Amino acid sequence: MQLTRLRVLYGVLGEGSESVARDPTGYLGIEQGIYRRHGLDLSWDHVQGTEERNQALANGDADLSLVIGRASLQHFLRTGATRLMGSCMNSSPYVLMVPAGTGELAHLEGKVLACRRVIAETAPLAETFRSLGRLELGTDLGLDMVDTDQHALDRLTEGSTGAALLPRPFDFVARERGFLPLAGWPAVADDPMPITVETMAVRLSEKGGLMAAFLAAHREAIRYLQGHRSETLAMLRRVFGYAPDLAAALYDEYLVLLDPRLTVDLPQVEKLVRLTAPKAGIGASELAWSWLAPGAASPEAPAPGS
């Protein structure tokens, strides 16, 4: 079979031993020959920085880029030149990260919570702290609203706050720095479409068949990863140098959230627009015609357990 070269870019959070890849599936899929069976000589490359990946797409150095949904949406709204092929994960929960030894919400009294502003303004945080910990947010527990999840992580790390609400995989970086998730924290907020598959409209026109082949292969690769825990753990340790406990936590709590459908759930598009670009004057239906590639959208989330 003649193979065609396709270059896919991804990024990581953190640095060194703390670095966490949003989607490491490509490594295992390449090792297992999954992409080759679909006619692809796949290059799965780490390029750090969203703008660097955007530029690589624009100048033709890359075919596809895995990027967080809000950055992908802003890229489209700014240029109109990109298309969304799919989503490797449609939703990721926010986790309450605290210093070791903080056993319950009541222990946060008199401290400060760091949280991305839009999450603090849209999620029922006050009600949750009141009902579960008898804490009044803003009185018993201070609130530090920041612009990005990275800033919330930084506040926690530097010790200026006693807790931070972080989406995955930011919480795993926090774990590497000695913090732990607070047991019993409910899923009251989520990060919509944290891993989107982005390309340029011109590239989709030129290589639509190859893009479809990638999606088919990546679906198979995600299913393989999720069905082969020990092999995935070995890959995470070998490629990224993760300690066994971090590799296990990443697999059991994060990689299981990868969505092998690779389609975009329209309710998550609506949420993404509402949280990221509320003044853009564009809704999910309109985006489905302009931003999403044909066949990329799924009208509803999958049923539990599917």
N, C-alpha and C positions, 0 to 999 in steps of 0.2 A: 504494500500500500504506500502510495506517495504521501508524505506528510507535508503540511503547510505550517509555517512558523506563525505563532500568535503570541504576542507579548502582553502579559497582564501584570499590573502594578498593585502593590498593597503597602500599607503603612503599619506602624506599631505605636503603641502608647508607652511612655517611659523610655528609659535608657539602660544599657548594660543588662545586668541580671534582672532588672525590673521590667524590661521590655515585654509587651504583650501584643501579639499579632491579633488583629480583629478576626481574620480568617486564615488559618494556616493549612487549609485543606489541600491546596495545590501541591504541597510537598509530598503528601502521602499519595495523592492521585497520580503524580508523575512517577513515583517509585513503583506503583502498581501497574503502570502502563495504561491507565484508564484513558488519558487524553490521546495517547497514540492510537488506541482502538477506535477513536472517533476521528482519526486522520489529522491530529494536531501535534506538532512539535511545540509544546507549550513552554514558554519562558515565564516563570513565576518570580518576579523580582521585587525586592524591598526598595522602595523609594520614599524617603521620609519627607513629609511636608506636602500638604494638599496642593499648594500652588505649583510645586515641582511636578506633581503628577498631572495637574491641569495642563501645564506647559508641554509635557511629554505627549499628552493626547493631541494637543493642538498642532504640534509640529510633526506628528506622525511617528514619533519614536516609540509609541505604545498604542495598542489597540483597545484595551479595556483598563479601567481603573476601579479598584474597590475603595470607596470613600464614604464617610459618614453622610447620612441623608441630608442634614441641614446644609452641609457644604455643597453637596451635589445640587440641591435645589437652588441655592444662591448662585452657583455657577451657571445654571440654566437661565435664571432670571436676569443675570448680568449679560449673557452672551446670546442666548437663544440657539446656540450651536451644538448643544449636547443632547443626548438621548439616554434614557434610563432603560437598560436591558432587563433588569430584575433586581431582586433584593435577597441577599444571603441571610438576612435576619430582619424580620419586620418589627420586632419590638424587643426591648431589653429593659428589665426592671431597675429602678433606682434602689440602692441598698444603703442603709444607715450604717456608716463606719465610725467606730469609736475606739479610744485607746483600750488596750488590754486591761481587764479588770473592771470594765464598765458592764455590769451584769444586767441592768434593767434601765428602762427609761427614766425612772425616778433619780438615778445617779447623775443625770444631766442637769439637774436643777442648779441654777446659778451659772451655767456655762453658756456657750454660744454655738449655734448651728450654722455651718456654711452651706449654702445651697445656690444653684444657678437661679437667677432672678425669675425667669419665666416659669420654672417649676414651682418656686415659692408662691408665685402669683396665681397659678392655675390648679395645683394639687391641693387636696384637703388636708394640709399639714396641721393646721391649728386644731381641727376636729380630732385628728389622729393622736396628737400628743395629749390632748385633753382627755380623750376617752381611755387611752391605754396607759398613760403615765401621770395623769392628773397634773399636767404641766400646761401653763398658759404661755403659748408662743409669743415672744416679745416682752413677757414679764418674768416668768420663772425661767424661761429659756430664751436667750437673745438670738437674733436672726441676722446673719451677715449675708446679704444677697450680692452675689458676684456675677460677672458677665459670662463665665464659662465654667464647665465642669473641672477643667484643669486648675482654675483659680481656687475652686472649692477644695480640691486635693492639696494645693499648695498651702492654703490656710490651715488645714488639718495637720500637715507635715510640720509647719513652722510653729505649731502650738498656739496659734492665736484663737483657735476655736476648739471646743471640746467634742465636736462631732461634725460629720459632713455627709450630705446625701449625694451619693455618687452612682452613676450608671455603670454597668459592666461594659468594658473590662477595666474601668478606672479603679474599681474596688479591689482588683487583684494587685494593682500597683500599690495601693494603700496597704494591702496585706504584707507585701514585701518590705514595707517600711514599719511593720510592727503593729498595725491596726487590725481590728477584727470586725466582722459584721455583727450587729446587735441581733441576737436571736429573737424571733417573733415579730420583726418589723414587717408589716403587710405591704403588698404591692399596690401602693396608692399613687405611684407615678411611674411612668415608663419613658424610654427614649425611642421615639418612632424611627424605624428604618435606619438602624445604626450601621448597616453594611449594604450599600447600594453598589450595583454594577453599572458603571457609566462608560459611555463611549461618545465619539463625535458623530453627528448626523451624517457627515460625509463618509466616515468610516463604515457606518452601518449600511449605507448605500453601496459602498464598494465591496464589503466583506460580509454581507448579511448571512450567507450560508455558513461562514466560519464562526460568526457570533452564535448562531443557533447550535452549531456543533459544540462550541464551548459550554453553552448552557446545559446541553444534554450530558456532556461529560462531567461537568461540575456537580450536577444533580447526583450522578452515580458516585462521584468521589465523596460527596458529603454523606451519602448513605453508607459508603464503605467506612468512612471515619467513625460514624456513629455506631456502627456495628462491630468495630474492632478496637476496643478500649485499650488493651495492653499494647497493641501495635502503635496506636496513636500516642500513648504516653511515652513510648520509646522514641518516637519521632520528635516530640516536644522537648525531651531531654537532649537528644542528639543535635537538633537544629538550633534550638534556642537556649540550651543550657539550663532549663528549668529544674529546680529541685523537685524530687519526687512528690512532695506534698503539694507544691504549687501546680505541677502538671496534673495531678489528680483533681484538684479543685477546679482548674480550668476546664477539664473534660466534663466533670460531673455537674458543674453549675453554669457553664457558659457554652461550651461547644454543643451541648445537647439542644441549645436554642437555635442553632443553625437550621435554616428552613430549606429542605431539599427540593421544594417546589420551585424555588428561585423566582417566584412571581411577586408582584407588588400588591399588597393589600390596600385597596382604595380607602378604607377607613383610616389607615395609618397615614396615607397621603394627606387626608383632610386634617388629621392631627398635626402633621408636620408643618403644613401651611399655617395653621392656627398658631403654633408655637414659634415658628421661625420667620414667617413673612406675612403677618396679619394685615399689613397695609398694601400688599401686592395687588389686591383686587382680582385674584384668580383663585378658582376653586378646583377641587379634585377632578370634576368632570371635564373642565377645560384643560387641565394638565394632561388628562388621559389622551387627549387628541394631539397635544403639542410636545410634551416632555417625554412621555412613555412611548417606547417602541411598540409596534404592533405585537399583541400577544403577551405583553409584559404584565398586564394588570389582572388581578384576581379580585372580584367584587367583595369577597368576605374572607375573614381569617379562617384557617383550618379548624375543624372540630377538635376538641381536646383528645389527645392520644393518637391523632392521625399522623 
